[in-house]
Amino acid sequence: MSNKVKPRTLAGTMELLPADQIIFNQMVDKIRKAYESFGFLPLDTPILELSEILLAKAGGETEKQIYRFNKGDNDLSLRFDLTVPFAKYVSINQNELAFPFKRYQIGKVYRGERPQKCRFREFYQCDVDVISDKLDIMNDAEMVNVIYQTFKSLDLAKFTICINNRKILNGFFEFLEISDKKVEVLRIIDKIDKIGEEAMRKELDKIGIAQDKMNKICEFISICGNTNEKIGKLREAEIENEIFTEGLTELEKVAKYVKAFGIPEENFKIDLKIARGLDYYTGTVYETFFDEYRNLGSLCSGGRYDNLTEFYTDRNFQGVGVSIGLTRLFAQLKEMNLIKSKTEAISQVLVVPMDEAATDFALKVAQILRNNQINTDMYSNFYKDMKAKLKYADKLNIPYVCIIGENEMKENVVMLKNMKEKIQEKVNIEEMLKIISK
């Protein structure tokens, strides 16, 4: 009777074959490079935190989804997002940090959700935030530029960054005298693209929103036109509310700066349906969609928030940030065949010593290649025949094989094989470097 354990991967986690992992890593590198191009600094907080730290701001469904356990005397949890650890980090290090503090973090987070297609228990988030005691509205506009430049670098599909301002919605709800239900209304509005207007009306009816007010909500979030036209219609709406006016002024400034950044109109629009269901957003909110694949949902979302560190320090911080759920995005793109494994290899050349006697020279050649910033693999299983060695290179899409035997060692040359063109020639070290570096 076998006592072996059947190998399997936990549902809700992602493991990739090397070709796909290369693509995933390239996406991470592009996102990191885009974030750093704006001066955002890298940050890496622990995956494990004390439960009282993570749960200080949590509640309801969030608390139910946190992975929590005891180890010795410690009550520990796996981080649910990157925002709460960020708040803790700022609170601890506030006297050493330069403000405004611009940080990015790319790392795994954990949520005890029921695994579904393209929804994970363990997944990568790519966050970027800027915080300070007082944060000018231009930072909200720059965040649009960060999203734009990041998705342009990924070069996946046409996309639109949709923005709104929570103050506009909150002021409008005050004007309608439904402020006591604003959180519920916001969450319902935020789902309209998924459930449609009829279902949205039914949900509004369930929480006691009168028909006339329901009609005004639907009419309001359906305001159409280009950026200037929408702002003009909001100005003409005669909504007498201080919070609404403040939000509209902020939105108008953001739109002005976005244009100054040179972001095309086709990649940016005001969308009054964007509400972001989380109640800690206090101003500008963002969601980003592929134009032709709206069914994928928001690819990058976030917004302006106040009191980031209110549970850890008396010092008040304002902030604005966005996050890309990279694991979910990658899985969706793969599912729809929008990205495919490329033929790119990690190694540009495979060095193959024909026998043990040629090993020293082969090691020298490999190091010369690496010293010239050429990724180099070394095949050291001497018992395999040449056919097997070439098959190895071919399977890994390595473009060149550098074959070294006794003759090559004596002549201080290599036999360089071009795997794509199926040709090989004897060349000296300098010629080898020129050919491979082309």
Sequence and secondary structure as in RCSB ss.txt:
>XXXX:A:sequence
MSNKVKPRTLAGTMELLPADQIIFNQMVDKIRKAYESFGFLPLDTPILELSEILLAKAGGETEKQIYRFNKGDND
LSLRFDLTVPFAKYVSINQNELAFPFKRYQIGKVYRGERPQKCRFREFYQCDVDVISDKLDIMNDAEMVNVIYQT
FKSLDLAKFTICINNRKILNGFFEFLEISDKKVEVLRIIDKIDKIGEEAMRKELDKIGIAQDKMNKICEFISICG
NTNEKIGKLREAEIENEIFTEGLTELEKVAKYVKAFGIPEENFKIDLKIARGLDYYTGTVYETFFDEYRNLGSLC
SGGRYDNLTEFYTDRNFQGVGVSIGLTRLFAQLKEMNLIKSKTEAISQVLVVPMDEAATDFALKVAQILRNNQIN
TDMYSNFYKDMKAKLKYADKLNIPYVCIIGENEMKENVVMLKNMKEKIQEKVNIEEMLKIISK
>XXXX:A:secstr
          TT     HHHHHHHHHHHHHHHHHHHHTT EE    SEEEHHHHTTS  THHHHHS EEEETTEE
EEE S SHHHHHHHHHHHTTTS SSEEEEEEEEEE     BTTB SEEEEEEEEEEESS  THHHHHHHHHHHHH
HHHHT S EEEEEEEHHHHHHHHHHTT GGGHHHHHHHHTTHHHHHHHHHHHHHHHTT  HHHHHHHHHHHT  S
SHHHHHHHHHTT    HHHHHHHHHHHHHHHHHHHTT  GGGEEE TT   S TTEEEEEEEEEETT GGG  SE
EEEEEE TTTTT SS  EEEEEEEEHHHHHHHHHHTTSS   S  S SEEEEESSGGGHHHHHHHHHHHHHTT  
EEE   TTS HHHHHHHHHHTT SEEEEE HHHHHHTEEEEEETTTTEEEEEEHHHHHHHHH 
